[in-house]
Amino acid sequence: MKVNSKDGSIQERKFEEAEGREAFRHTTAHVLAQAVKRLYPDTKCAIGPAIENGFYYDFEFSFPFMPEHLQAVEEEMKKIVKESLPLQRLEVSREEALKQMENLKESYKIELIKELPEDAVISMYSQGEYVDLCAGPHVSNTCLIKAFKLTSVAGAYWRGNEKNKMLTRIYGTSFPKQSELNDYLKQVEEAKLRDHRKLGKELGLFALLDEGPGFPFFLPKGMVLKNLLIDYWRKLHTREGYVEISSPMILNRELWETSGHWDHYRENMYTTVIDDTDYAIKPMNCPGGMLVYKMQPHSYRELPIRMGELGLVHRHEKSGQLHGLMRVRCFTQDDAHIFMTREQITDEIKGVVRLIDEVYSKFGFKYHVELSTRPENSMGSDEDWEVATHGLQSALDDLQMEYVVNEGDGAFYGPKIDFHLEDSIGRTWQCGTIQLDFQLPQRFEAEYVGADGEKHRPIMIHRVVFGSIERFIGILIEHYAGKFPVWLAPMQAKILLVSDVYKDYAKEVLEELRNAGIRVELDDRNEKLGYKIREAQMDKVPYMLIVGQKEKDENHVSVRSRDAGDLGSLDIKAFIQKVKSEVE
């Protein structure tokens, strides 16, 4: 499809390309605004960008706009698409733009124009009678918008400022083909069924309470899951030669000034005063890792030093941004910081990539990799950036790993590699990251003695595998729809009594399974067996073990699988071996 780029040039772009997708959905937002203005002419338009998976447009209506109004707007949008209106880019002066928007009584557009320099050349786009202040990009004609759906209505403050007027935000999505839209809507419905907030509550994994918004409570079964991930993490990192540290949760202002967080990240930090001195609860683990490194002198012979930390960090997120375990105010970051020489960069990056690949493969995740390069607001010399970027690229190339380059999207202190997981219903999640940092070792004056007897500055890798253990648990809940594989299941088996008469035998089975290391519980309530089976299935327990007279006589259990149904009668030791083999 043809795309009108921000510089006014016409380019061919596919929907699969980021720019093509943005232009397509941004144009759909304009079609939405045009439809709204046709139906409700006194409505004022604010802004309407493309976003991930769709678009939105903010409006000021003269009446309460409700979800039931969406159908009428959609029908009008379909008419606009059928009219095959070409989108035309216009360049006008600030004065002309103001005059046009004043005639249209578009107060929000006027506010935006007035903030531009007086000599600014302003781009506008028209389609039929509709004209909008806009930088683009757009597709060439409304007829290209084959499939769209308005999905929801929400409130949104103008420019995100709660002191401003509350506007009505209409969300939607669009695709070149109806089949693609249908697939997406099906995925959205499947995602609702897998919502980790709903399943987390039903399965007794975690709770989010009004007493601590954004601060999750992990319940007993959730702690089993969390500790299994931590145990797995520790086992892998011990094998890979990492040492583990734990740094304090609260450190003084001077440290955060040295690291740069006090000046650049303070609005996201929780602060306090102790003995008339400013302190902050750590939002990141790396400054503490730097202090540990500096506690003693180091030689090049010790490098690389791989230092891991499962650190609880706190970040102040706005309440409207909180979302279950995916966006919280405190979380456990599975950090590691590697201190190394320049010559060791490529090998260390390759080692981290292999480790991340092993972990994601364990959980059945596909993933894609992105390499982000030097941004405009970067710190450090050209030479440092060249060495760092080459080190990351060399590692990926040596591993023959496919990756996409994101020009200018690196951190201010160094380039990075990001890993985007794809879950079982096709959604992607950015989790693992590898960041090269020349700056923090300089700010903290970290050193090692080289082979030449001189002092040198180490290079630092920041890396996470899970990213946030809490968020990773949320992703796993949705990936598996709560049906965890046996090794991860908080409860691997549940013993169900046919009647109370067999409680003593059931307790013997319970003890034998627990002694074998199987996570099991006994349901000895005075309820019908069918009810107990249904409840165990709702709890998504991998195995239900039914105990009655026949099982007692044979020293067996009748095994029912969550996924495969009735497996028949098994000797207890045979069942134990079955579970252990699955775990292994």
C-alpha positions, -999 to 999 in steps of 0.1 A, spaced: 0 0 0 11 36 -6 20 56 25 22 93 29 53 97 50 59 125 75 81 143 50 54 143 24 69 116 2 49 86 -11 64 52 -2 53 16 -6 49 -1 27 34 -34 38 11 -37 68 37 -61 83 62 -32 85 60 -9 115 56 23 94 29 7 72 10 -5 102 12 29 119 0 47 88 -29 22 83 -42 25 119 -35 63 121 -57 67 90 -84 46 106 -83 70 136 -90 99 111 -119 79 96 -132 75 131 -130 113 137 -146 121 104 -175 97 112 -179 113 147 -180 148 132 -206 138 106 -229 123 133 -222 148 161 -210 181 144 -205 200 176 -180 174 189 -144 187 195 -115 166 183 -83 162 204 -57 137 193 -59 103 176 -26 83 173 -19 47 163 -9 25 192 1 -11 197 -26 -33 183 -48 -4 172 -56 33 176 -77 57 196 -91 92 193 -100 116 221 -132 137 218 -151 162 238 -188 154 233 -217 176 242 -235 145 256 -225 114 275 -211 91 248 -217 55 257 -206 21 243 -240 17 227 -232 47 204 -202 28 188 -224 8 164 -236 40 147 -201 54 145 -189 21 129 -216 23 103 -207 58 93 -170 47 91 -180 20 66 -197 47 44 -165 68 45 -144 38 35 -168 31 6 -165 67 -6 -128 60 -14 -116 94 -2 -80 103 -11 -59 116 18 -41 148 8 -12 164 27 -12 202 30 15 224 43 4 257 57 17 285 79 9 287 116 -14 316 109 -33 297 82 -36 267 105 -49 288 133 -75 304 111 -87 271 98 -91 255 132 -108 286 146 -133 284 118 -139 248 127 -141 257 165 -115 230 172 -101 244 205 -78 215 213 -61 218 178 -58 256 184 -40 250 217 -15 226 200 -9 251 171 -2 280 195 26 261 211 45 259 178 70 286 167 55 315 147 75 306 116 66 269 117 53 251 86 24 230 97 12 198 80 -25 190 77 -44 161 61 -77 162 44 -101 135 33 -134 147 18 -148 175 40 -127 164 70 -94 183 78 -71 174 107 -39 189 121 -15 160 117 22 151 109 12 117 94 19 91 82 -12 80 64 -23 56 36 -33 71 3 -71 64 4 -98 54 29 -108 25 7 -77 6 19 -92 3 54 -110 -30 48 -116 -43 83 -120 -24 116 -137 -26 149 -143 0 177 -135 -19 209 -141 3 239 -148 37 254 -129 52 283 -122 85 300 -89 103 294 -76 136 307 -65 161 280 -28 156 276 -27 131 304 -30 159 331 -56 153 357 -61 191 361 -74 192 325 -108 183 312 -118 147 310 -124 136 274 -139 105 259 -114 81 243 -127 57 217 -104 27 211 -104 5 180 -83 -17 158 -80 -23 120 -65 -47 95 -62 -50 58 -83 -82 57 -114 -93 76 -99 -126 84 -70 -109 102 -94 -88 122 -114 -120 131 -82 -137 142 -73 -108 164 -107 -105 180 -106 -142 187 -72 -138 203 -87 -109 225 -115 -132 237 -90 -160 244 -69 -135 264 -98 -126 285 -103 -162 295 -66 -164 303 -64 -131 322 -39 -137 350 -58 -115 374 -89 -137 371 -70 -170 372 -46 -158 399 -76 -152 422 -94 -184 412 -63 -206 417 -53 -189 450 -19 -176 437 -18 -139 445 -40 -111 456 -42 -73 449 -57 -55 478 -69 -19 483 -45 -16 512 -16 -17 488 -24 -8 452 4 -22 430 19 -42 458 10 -79 452 4 -104 480 16 -139 471 -5 -166 487 8 -201 496 3 -217 462 17 -185 445 48 -187 467 54 -223 456 53 -211 420 76 -182 427 101 -203 447 102 -229 419 112 -202 395 138 -188 419 152 -223 426 155 -229 389 172 -196 384 197 -203 412 205 -238 398 212 -224 363 233 -195 376 254 -216 399 261 -239 369 271 -208 348 296 -195 374 276 -167 389 279 -156 425 248 -143 443 246 -111 464 219 -92 482 221 -54 485 201 -32 509 167 -20 499 173 16 511 204 36 503 213 72 507 209 101 483 246 104 475 246 69 460 216 77 437 232 110 427 264 92 417 244 66 397 224 94 380 190 81 393 184 111 416 185 135 387 169 113 360 146 89 377 135 105 410 98 109 401 97 71 400 115 66 433 101 64 468 122 85 492 125 90 529 146 108 555 167 90 581 188 110 606 182 142 586 196 125 554 177 118 522 174 81 513 156 62 485 141 28 482 160 12 454 143 12 420 172 -8 405 199 -32 418 229 -20 398 243 7 421 244 -18 450 262 -42 427 287 -15 419 294 -10 457 300 -47 462 324 -48 433 344 -19 447 347 -34 482 380 -50 472 407 -45 445 404 -68 414 428 -82 389 422 -90 352 427 -127 363 394 -126 382 374 -112 353 347 -118 343 329 -116 376 293 -126 372 272 -113 401 235 -121 404 209 -106 426 172 -114 431 165 -79 444 132 -65 454 129 -31 438 102 -4 441 91 21 414 63 46 417 39 39 388 7 60 383 -24 42 395 -39 42 360 -9 23 347 -11 -6 372 -22 -39 357 -22 -71 378 13 -85 380 23 -70 346 27 -35 360 33 -32 397 50 -9 422 73 -36 437 88 -66 420 117 -90 422 142 -84 394 164 -113 385 194 -91 379 230 -100 371 259 -77 365 290 -90 347 322 -71 351 347 -78 323 374 -66 300 368 -53 264 382 -85 250 356 -106 269 325 -87 256 315 -111 228 320 -143 247 301 -130 277 272 -118 256 271 -152 239 270 -169 272 240 -148 284 222 -153 251 225 -191 254 213 -189 290 182 -169 281 175 -193 251 177 -223 275 152 -207 299 127 -196 273 128 -230 256 121 -247 290 88 -229 291 79 -235 255 83 -199 244 92 -188 209 109 -154 208 125 -128 186 155 -106 192 160 -68 187 193 -50 188 190 -13 199 217 11 190 230 45 201 202 71 209 206 108 204 209 116 242 237 91 248 266 94 271 302 83 263 327 84 234 322 73 198 349 46 204 330 32 234 298 29 215 315 14 185 331 -13 207 299 -20 226 277 -22 195 302 -44 176 304 -67 207 266 -73 207 264 -77 169 294 -101 169 278 -123 196 245 -125 177 262 -132 144 285 -159 159 254 -176 173 237 -173 139 207 -157 156 182 -136 136 176 -101 149 161 -68 140 181 -35 145 163 -7 162 184 23 153 187 49 181 166 29 206 194 19 230 198 31 266 216 64 272 246 45 286 249 17 260 234 -5 233 212 -34 243 196 -67 231 159 -73 239 141 -106 239 104 -106 230 85 -138 240 56 -151 220 30 -169 242 6 -197 232 -19 -173 217 6 -152 197 11 -122 220 45 -108 225 61 -98 258 95 -80 263 112 -98 291 150 -106 288 175 -79 281 212 -75 278 227 -40 282 263 -30 278 273 -1 301 305 19 299 291 47 320 283 33 355 318 19 360 331 54 352 306 72 375 316 48 404 353 48 394 354 10 393 388 -4 384 408 -36 379 446 -41 375 454 -53 340 482 -76 328 503 -45 323 501 -36 359 481 -5 352 445 3 364 418 -1 339 380 5 338 359 -27 336 329 -29 312 296 -39 327 267 -60 314 233 -55 330 210 -85 322 178 -101 333 162 -133 321 127 -133 337 129 -95 339 105 -93 368 96 -126 385 61 -113 393 55 -102 357 69 -135 344 45 -154 366 16 -133 351 29 -142 316 31 -179 326 -4 -179 340 -18 -166 307 6 -187 285 -6 -219 302 -41 -207 309 -34 -217 346 -26 -253 335 10 -254 346 32 -283 336 38 -308 364 71 -294 374 57 -259 379 22 -268 392 18 -255 428 -2 -286 436 8 -316 415 -18 -341 428 -50 -341 449 -63 -372 467 -101 -376 466 -119 -399 489 -149 -420 477 -161 -420 513 -148 -411 548 -142 -448 555 -109 -447 535 -94 -416 552 -67 -437 570 -55 -452 538 -56 -419 520 -34 -404 547 -9 -432 542 -9 -423 504 -5 -386 513 25 -393 535 42 -415 509 38 -390 481 50 -361 503 81 -381 514 88 -386 477 88 -348 472 54 -346 454 32 -316 462 -1 -331 471 -31 -324 493 -60 -345 506 -96 -335 500 -114 -353 528 -145 -331 528 -179 -348 531 -189 -340 495 -198 -362 465 -169 -376 445 -181 -359 413 -182 -325 430 -146 -330 442 -134 -341 408 -150 -310 391 -134 -287 418 -100 -303 413 -104 -297 375 -113 -261 382 -82 -258 403 -63 -272 373 -44 -298 394 -25 -321 370 -35 -354 387 -65 -365 408 -60 -397 428 -92 -414 437 -92 -437 468 -119 -463 476 -121 -500 486 -105 -514 455 -76 -491 457 -71 -498 494 -72 -536 488 -46 -534 460 -24 -506 476 -32 -486 444 -47 -453 434 -71 -446 405 -54 -418 385 -73 -392 366 -52 -367 345 -62 -331 341 -54 -333 304 -58 -370 294 -87 -381 315 -89 -415 332 -55 -433 333 -67 -463 353 -53 -479 385 -16 -475 394 7 -487 421 17 -458 443 53 -462 435 46 -463 398 27 -431 401 55 -415 420 79 -425 393 56 -411 366 55 -377 382 92 -376 388 100 -386 352 77 -357 340 94 -333 364 129 -344 352 
